[in-house]
């Protein structure tokens, strides 16, 4: 904003920059506006056939620099750039400052990783490709470790530079390597070539690139999108602008996790079916349906399907709290349960305890695989007699019918489903 209008940029944060904006708009530098206008005109109106020959941002910088040197030499430019390579230095950290250095290193590593992943996702969107995050992080880690040996500042992927690269035709890793080679050449002595580039031209290029990065089709759908997701998005946006990226990502992850947990809880709770006399469209065999009907409303089948996690543990208990009469027997069927975590295992134990307190004889079926191992590890089914733990749902229903009818023993073998 400031350089575009011919004023110095602010390094005191967003609020200071916004506070200075009215004053800068009221008193723009005509020369800087002319230079920025020339650069923007090139970016906007360069014919397509020329875009294939020379990147528009590069031609915009050349045009802005030419206008500046010819008509407005007083416009602020990049100025002298230090050159030469730093010396190799072995880091020395004493025990007293090591915790401070470690905290700073972790913060920089996390911030750099977030920034690089964000940049890579934007590049994927622009190029319709897919990056390898492991390779990206390993390469960045090695590079930053080597930079530390030369007293350099840790770096990461840069969204604006990557967008300029992609918009200029860069599609492979070679374009990123070429960017590094050009920077190295500038440090080694070619810096006079860029010292006269006006800041207004750079600001114009960044303004155009930033405008192109915005996902305008998505913004038109904001009013139709899920409100919870939009709340997370705008919270992260405001925190990124007003605070910092690290805080924004941390808060965004927490909010997104809470939203996902809430949605997952509703989905998992819907996988719990309570079946008594009304079998409906439940996925049971005809023999199982007949056994449920024989129960005449005195048998309750609790059918769980799919994965279950901590998100739904309390819902399971609450839905079955005080279920009591008229049930005489209940079957907890885990045949279609894929996974369950510790909290759900404990919830199952609480459900069985509540059924016992209500005088309901409980049976458990589907004790196989990982689910059986998880329940055994937690000791959830230890209070339940072994004869009430069976492999199939049809066996459990036969036992439940017998318990509901007051039978002491079932002499016949349960028919196969």
C-alpha positions in Angstrom: 0.0 0.0 0.0 2.6 2.5 1.1 5.2 1.8 -1.6 2.5 1.8 -4.2 1.6 5.4 -3.3 5.2 6.4 -2.9 5.4 6.2 0.9 7.7 4.0 3.0 6.2 0.7 4.1 5.3 0.1 7.7 7.1 -2.6 9.7 5.0 -2.0 12.8 2.1 -4.4 12.0 -1.2 -4.3 10.3 -2.9 -1.8 12.7 -0.2 0.8 12.1 -0.3 0.3 8.4 -4.1 0.7 8.4 -3.8 3.8 10.5 -1.3 5.4 8.1 -3.4 4.4 5.0 -5.8 7.5 5.0 -2.9 9.9 5.2 -1.0 8.1 2.4 -4.1 8.0 0.1 -4.6 11.7 0.7 -1.1 12.6 -0.3 0.1 10.1 -3.0 3.4 10.5 -4.9 2.5 11.2 -8.5 5.7 9.6 -9.8 5.2 6.5 -7.8 1.6 6.2 -9.1 2.8 6.6 -12.6 5.4 3.9 -12.2 2.9 1.6 -10.5 0.4 2.3 -13.2 2.9 1.4 -16.0 3.7 -1.9 -14.2 0.0 -2.7 -13.7 -0.8 -1.9 -17.3 1.8 -4.4 -18.5 0.5 -7.0 -16.2 -3.1 -6.5 -17.3 -2.9 -5.8 -21.0 0.2 -7.7 -22.2 -0.9 -9.7 -25.3 -1.1 -13.5 -24.9 1.5 -14.2 -27.6 4.0 -12.0 -25.7 3.2 -13.7 -22.4 4.5 -16.9 -23.8 7.8 -15.3 -24.6 8.5 -13.2 -21.5 6.9 -13.4 -18.0 4.5 -10.5 -17.4 6.0 -9.7 -13.9 9.5 -9.4 -15.4 8.3 -7.1 -18.2 6.3 -5.1 -15.7 9.4 -4.5 -13.6 11.4 -3.5 -16.7 8.6 -1.1 -17.7 8.3 0.4 -14.2 12.1 0.8 -14.0 12.2 2.5 -17.4 9.5 5.0 -16.5 11.2 5.7 -13.2 14.7 6.3 -14.7 13.3 8.4 -17.6 10.6 10.5 -16.0 10.7 10.1 -12.2 14.2 9.5 -10.9 13.1 10.6 -7.4 10.9 7.6 -6.9 12.1 5.3 -4.1 14.1 2.3 -5.4 15.4 -0.9 -3.8 18.8 0.6 -3.3 22.1 -1.0 -2.5 22.1 -4.7 -1.7 24.9 -6.2 0.4 26.8 -8.9 -1.5 29.2 -11.7 -0.6 28.8 -15.0 1.2 28.7 -15.2 5.0 31.5 -17.1 6.8 31.1 -20.5 8.2 30.5 -20.4 12.0 30.1 -23.4 14.4 27.1 -22.6 16.6 27.9 -22.2 20.3 25.0 -22.3 22.8 25.6 -22.4 26.5 23.2 -24.3 28.8 21.6 -21.1 30.1 20.4 -19.9 26.7 19.7 -23.3 25.3 16.0 -23.4 26.3 15.5 -20.0 24.7 17.2 -21.1 21.5 15.2 -24.3 21.5 11.9 -22.5 21.8 12.8 -20.1 19.1 14.0 -23.0 16.8 10.7 -24.9 17.3 8.6 -21.9 16.6 10.6 -21.1 13.4 10.4 -24.8 12.3 6.6 -24.9 12.9 6.0 -21.6 11.2 8.2 -22.5 8.3 6.5 -25.8 7.9 3.0 -24.2 7.9 4.0 -21.6 5.5 5.6 -24.1 3.1 2.6 -26.4 3.2 0.3 -23.5 2.6 2.4 -22.4 -0.4 2.5 -25.9 -1.8 -1.2 -26.2 -1.6 -1.6 -22.9 -3.5 0.9 -24.1 -6.1 -1.1 -27.4 -6.4 -4.2 -25.4 -7.0 -2.6 -23.3 -9.6 -0.8 -26.1 -11.4 -3.3 -28.9 -10.8 -0.6 -31.1 -9.4 0.2 -32.7 -6.1 3.2 -32.0 -4.0 5.1 -34.4 -1.7 5.0 -32.8 1.8 7.6 -35.2 3.2 10.1 -34.2 0.5 9.3 -30.6 1.0 9.8 -30.7 4.8 13.0 -32.7 4.6 14.5 -30.4 2.0 13.6 -27.4 3.9 15.0 -28.8 7.1 18.3 -29.6 5.6 18.5 -26.2 4.0 17.7 -24.4 7.2 20.2 -26.5 9.1 22.9 -25.5 6.7 21.9 -21.9 6.8 22.4 -21.9 10.6 26.0 -22.8 10.1 26.5 -19.6 8.1 24.5 -17.3 10.4 21.6 -17.0 7.9 17.9 -16.7 8.8 15.7 -19.7 8.4 13.5 -19.7 5.4 10.4 -21.4 4.0 8.2 -21.4 1.0 6.8 -18.0 -0.1 3.3 -17.8 -1.4 3.8 -14.6 -3.4 7.0 -15.6 -5.1 5.7 -19.1 -5.9 2.5 -17.6 -7.4 4.7 -15.2 -9.5 6.8 -18.2 -10.6 3.7 -20.2 -11.6 2.0 -17.3 -13.4 5.2 -16.8 -15.3 5.2 -20.4 -16.6 7.2 -22.2 -14.0 5.9 -25.8 -13.6 8.8 -28.0 -12.4 11.4 -28.0 -9.6 13.8 -26.5 -12.1 12.1 -23.1 -11.8 12.6 -23.1 -8.0 16.2 -24.0 -8.4 16.6 -21.3 -11.0 15.2 -18.8 -8.5 17.8 -19.8 -6.0 20.6 -19.5 -8.6 19.4 -16.0 -9.5 19.4 -14.9 -5.9 22.9 -16.4 -5.5 24.1 -14.4 -8.5 22.7 -11.2 -7.0 24.5 -11.9 -3.7 27.8 -12.6 -5.6 27.9 -9.4 -7.5 25.0 -8.8 -9.8 23.0 -6.8 -7.3 23.5 -3.5 -9.2 21.1 -4.9 -11.8 18.2 -4.7 -9.4 19.2 -1.7 -7.2 17.3 0.7 -9.5 14.0 -1.2 -9.5 11.4 1.2 -8.0 9.4 0.0 -5.0 6.2 1.1 -6.6 6.7 -1.3 -9.5 7.3 -4.2 -7.0 4.2 -3.2 -5.1 2.1 -3.2 -8.3 3.4 -6.7 -9.3 2.5 -8.0 -5.8 -0.9 -6.3 -5.9 -1.7 -8.1 -9.2 -0.4 -11.5 -8.0 -2.3 -11.2 -4.7 -5.5 -10.4 -6.6 -5.0 -13.5 -8.8 -4.4 -15.7 -5.9 -7.9 -15.0 -4.4 -10.3 -17.8 -5.1 -13.1 -15.6 -6.5 -15.5 -18.5 -7.4 -15.3 -19.8 -3.9 -16.0 -16.4 -2.4 -19.3 -16.3 -4.4 -20.3 -19.5 -2.6 -19.5 -18.3 0.9 -23.1 -17.5 1.7 -24.1 -21.0 0.7 -21.3 -22.8 2.5 -21.5 -24.4 6.0 -21.6 -21.7 8.6 -19.3 -23.6 11.0 -16.6 -24.0 8.3 -16.9 -20.3 7.4 -16.5 -19.3 11.0 -13.3 -21.3 11.1 -12.1 -19.8 7.9 -12.7 -16.2 8.8 -11.3 -16.7 12.3 -8.0 -18.0 10.8 -8.0 -15.1 8.2 -8.4 -12.4 10.9 -5.8 -14.0 13.2 -3.4 -14.3 10.3 -3.7 -10.6 9.5 -4.0 -9.2 13.0 -1.8 -11.6 15.0 0.4 -14.1 13.2 0.2 -17.2 11.1 1.3 -19.6 13.9 -1.5 -18.5 16.3 -4.0 -18.5 13.4 -3.2 -22.1 12.5 -3.2 -23.3 16.1 -6.6 -21.7 16.7 -7.9 -22.9 13.4 -6.9 -26.5 14.1 -8.6 -26.5 17.4 -11.8 -25.0 16.0 -11.8 -27.4 13.0 -11.2 -30.4 15.3 -14.2 -29.3 17.5 -16.4 -28.9 14.4 -15.3 -32.3 13.0 -15.9 -34.0 16.4 -19.4 -32.5 16.6 -20.2 -33.7 13.1 -18.6 -37.1 13.7 -20.6 -37.5 16.9 -23.9 -37.0 15.1 -22.9 -39.4 12.4 -21.7 -42.1 14.8 -24.8 -41.7 17.0 -26.9 -42.3 13.9 -25.2 -45.7 13.5 -26.7 -46.9 16.8 -30.0 -48.7 16.2 -32.3 -49.7 18.9 -34.6 -52.5 17.7 -37.3 -54.2 19.8 -40.6 -55.3 18.2 -40.4 -53.1 15.1 -37.7 -54.6 13.0 -38.2 -52.2 10.1 -35.5 -52.1 7.5 -32.7 -53.3 9.8 -30.1 -55.4 8.0 -31.0 -58.7 9.7 -31.9 -62.2 8.3 -35.4 -63.5 8.4 -34.5 -65.8 11.3 -33.2 -62.9 13.3 -36.4 -60.9 12.5 -38.5 -63.7 13.7 -36.6 -64.0 16.9 -37.0 -60.3 17.6 -40.8 -60.6 17.0 -40.9 -63.6 19.4 -39.5 -61.3 22.1 -42.8 -59.3 21.9 -41.1 -56.1 22.8 -39.2 -57.6 25.8 -35.9 -57.9 23.8 -33.8 -54.8 23.0 -31.2 -55.2 20.3 -28.5 -52.5 20.3 -26.8 -52.6 16.9 -23.6 -50.6 16.4 -22.1 -50.3 13.0 -19.0 -48.6 11.6 -16.2 -46.9 13.6 -16.9 -45.4 17.0 -14.7 -42.9 18.8 -14.8 -40.6 21.9 -17.1 -38.2 19.9 -20.0 -40.5 20.4 -19.3 -42.2 23.7 -21.5 -40.0 25.9 -24.3 -40.1 23.3 -24.3 -43.8 23.5 -24.7 -43.8 27.3 -27.3 -40.9 27.3 -29.5 -42.6 24.7 -29.7 -45.8 26.8 -29.9 -44.1 30.2 -32.9 -45.3 32.2 -34.2 -47.5 29.4 -35.5 -50.1 32.0 -38.9 -51.7 31.5 -40.5 -53.4 29.6 -37.3 -55.1 28.5 -36.2 -58.4 30.1 -33.1 -59.0 27.9 -30.8 -56.9 25.7 -28.3 -57.8 23.0 -25.4 -55.5 22.3 -24.3 -56.4 18.8 -20.8 -55.4 17.7 -20.7 -57.6 14.6 -20.5 -54.5 12.2 -18.4 -52.4 14.4 -15.1 -51.6 12.7 -13.1 -49.9 15.5 -13.7 -48.3 18.8 -11.4 -46.3 21.1 -10.9 -46.4 24.9 -13.7 -44.0 25.7 -16.3 -46.0 23.7 -15.1 -49.2 25.4 -15.7 -47.6 28.8 -19.1 -46.4 27.6 -20.0 -50.0 26.6 -19.0 -51.0 30.1 -21.2 -48.3 31.6 -24.1 -49.4 29.4 -23.8 -53.0 30.5 -23.6 -51.8 34.1 -26.8 -49.7 33.7 -28.6 -52.7 32.1 -27.7 -54.9 35.0 -28.9 -52.3 37.5 -32.2 -52.1 35.7 -32.6 -55.9 36.0 -32.0 -56.5 32.2 -30.1 -59.6 31.2 -27.4 -58.5 28.7 -25.7 -60.4 26.0 -22.9 -59.3 23.7 -22.3 -60.6 20.1 -19.7 -60.0 17.5 -16.7 -60.4 19.7 -14.0 -60.7 17.0 -11.0 -59.0 15.7 -9.7 -55.7 17.0 -12.9 -54.8 18.7 -12.7 -58.0 20.9 -9.0 -57.2 21.7 -9.8 -53.7 22.7 -12.6 -54.7 25.0 -10.5 -57.5 26.5 -7.6 -55.2 27.1 -9.9 -52.8 29.0 -11.6 -55.6 30.9 -15.0 -54.1 30.0 -16.7 -57.5 29.7 -15.1 -59.2 32.7 -18.3 -58.7 34.9 -20.4 -60.4 32.1 -20.5 -64.2 32.4 -18.7 -66.1 29.5 -21.9 -67.7 28.3 -23.4 -64.3 27.6 -20.6 -63.5 25.2 -21.2 -65.1 21.8 -19.8 -64.9 18.3 -22.9 -64.2 16.3 -26.0 -62.0 16.6 -28.3 -65.0 16.0 -26.9 -66.9 19.0 -27.3 -63.9 21.2 -30.9 -63.4 20.1 -31.7 -67.1 20.9 -30.3 -66.6 24.3 -32.2 -63.3 24.8 -35.5 -64.9 23.8 -34.9 -67.7 26.3 -34.1 -65.2 29.0 -37.1 -63.1 28.2 -39.4 -66.2 28.3 -37.9 -67.4 31.6 -36.2 -70.5 30.1 -33.3 -71.9 32.0 -31.6 -73.6 29.0 -32.0 -73.8 25.3 -31.7 -77.4 24.2 -31.6 -76.9 20.5 -28.8 -75.5 18.5 -29.5 -72.0 17.1 -30.3 -72.3 13.3 -27.8 -70.8 10.9 -28.6 -67.4 9.5 
